[in-house]
């Protein structure tokens, strides 16, 4: 993960929130094909499918739920850091 693209965290956050590639793409303003490619990269980086299809629609994996918690902490810290910069 040394060369992990931190921009993927924004995509991951949207994917886990929306649980739909098209909705996540619209949410962050990227083409669906780009979001699909980002999901592929995220799956490879985390060695997990993250989102899977079930009879009830798309489901977030257990590992993705843990990752989501960590991602939220990262975004909270980034928000805190940018607030420090403004003061």
C-alpha positions as a printed NumPy array, in Angstrom:
array([[  0.   ,   0.   ,   0.   ],
       [  2.998,   2.259,  -0.126],
       [  1.804,   3.819,  -3.399],
       [ -1.883,   3.944,  -2.473],
       [ -3.753,   6.738,  -4.244],
       [ -5.451,   8.696,  -1.469],
       [ -8.03 ,   9.984,  -3.954],
       [ -9.411,   6.462,  -3.921],
       [-10.588,   7.023,  -0.346],
       [-13.087,   9.573,  -1.592],
       [-14.383,   7.035,  -4.099],
       [-14.477,   4.317,  -1.442],
       [-16.434,   6.539,   0.9  ],
       [-19.022,   7.23 ,  -1.817],
       [-19.226,   3.567,  -2.849],
       [-19.808,   2.364,   0.69 ],
       [-22.347,   5.098,   1.365],
       [-24.322,   4.711,  -1.866],
       [-23.732,   0.971,  -2.351],
       [-24.098,   1.561,  -6.084],
       [-21.382,   2.345,  -8.621],
       [-23.518,   4.713, -10.686],
       [-24.832,   6.627,  -7.651],
       [-21.329,   6.857,  -6.171],
       [-19.961,   8.146,  -9.48 ],
       [-22.638,  10.825,  -9.649],
       [-22.028,  11.731,  -6.004],
       [-18.366,  12.598,  -6.568],
       [-18.747,  13.738, -10.172],
       [-16.847,  11.109, -12.123],
       [-17.915,   8.907, -15.036],
       [-19.272,   5.476, -14.146],
       [-16.384,   3.854, -16.024],
       [-13.908,   5.742, -13.828],
       [-15.736,   4.697, -10.659],
       [-15.787,   1.111, -11.883],
       [-12.019,   1.268, -12.406],
       [-11.545,   2.783,  -8.946],
       [-13.628,  -0.007,  -7.402],
       [-11.396,  -2.546,  -9.123],
       [ -8.288,  -0.832,  -7.734],
       [ -9.827,  -0.675,  -4.262],
       [-10.738,  -4.354,  -4.372],
       [ -7.153,  -5.187,  -5.275],
       [ -5.682,  -2.865,  -2.641],
       [ -7.825,  -4.271,   0.168],
       [ -7.993,  -7.867,  -1.109],
       [-11.758,  -7.797,  -0.64 ],
       [-14.745,  -7.405,  -2.995],
       [-16.039,  -4.567,  -0.737],
       [-19.463,  -4.629,  -2.41 ],
       [-21.244,  -7.818,  -3.461],
       [-24.564,  -8.525,  -5.115],
       [-27.15 , -10.438,  -3.124],
       [-30.823, -11.236,  -3.557],
       [-31.504,  -8.008,  -1.626],
       [-29.285,  -5.829,  -3.815],
       [-25.739,  -4.672,  -3.181],
       [-24.264,  -5.505,   0.213],
       [-21.159,  -4.121,   1.905],
       [-18.777,  -6.862,   3.077],
       [-17.816,  -7.153,   6.733],
       [-14.252,  -6.132,   5.904],
       [-15.555,  -3.093,   4.003],
       [-17.511,  -2.036,   7.097],
       [-14.29 ,  -2.043,   9.117],
       [-12.485,  -0.173,   6.361],
       [-15.331,   2.367,   6.231],
       [-14.882,   3.149,   9.928],
       [-11.18 ,   3.799,   9.39 ],
       [-11.865,   5.927,   6.309],
       [-14.3  ,   8.077,   8.283],
       [-11.64 ,   8.624,  10.945],
       [ -9.198,   9.663,   8.21 ],
       [-11.673,  12.198,   6.814],
       [-12.422,  13.518,  10.304],
       [ -8.702,  14.028,  10.864],
       [ -8.332,  15.762,   7.497],
       [-11.218,  18.075,   8.409],
       [ -9.516,  18.823,  11.735],
       [ -6.23 ,  19.56 ,   9.996],
       [ -7.822,  21.926,   7.508],
       [ -9.585,  23.737,  10.358],
       [ -6.207,  24.212,  12.079],
       [ -4.839,  25.726,   8.912],
       [ -7.619,  28.344,   8.858],
       [ -7.017,  29.555,  12.406]])
